[in-house]
Amino acid sequence: MSGARGLLELADAPIFNATGWVSGHTLMHLGCAAVVGWMAYRAAAARTGGSAAEASVDALSQRQTSLNTTA
């Protein structure tokens, strides 16, 4: 085990005893999910050359423009 993941696994029981409802293992999974979400966000931003928020706005305006083809 390495880094934060290893520390959370080692501190599994003490974290659960301190909080009474969440364990170190659960926090490890939440942290991994956050990392995957961040990687997906950055991949979307890299693909479009801007931020992921700008990419969704560009896709929306492109969709609206392509639907307005009547003159």
Helices and strands as residue ranges (DSSP letters): H 3-10, H 12-19, H 24-48, H 52-67
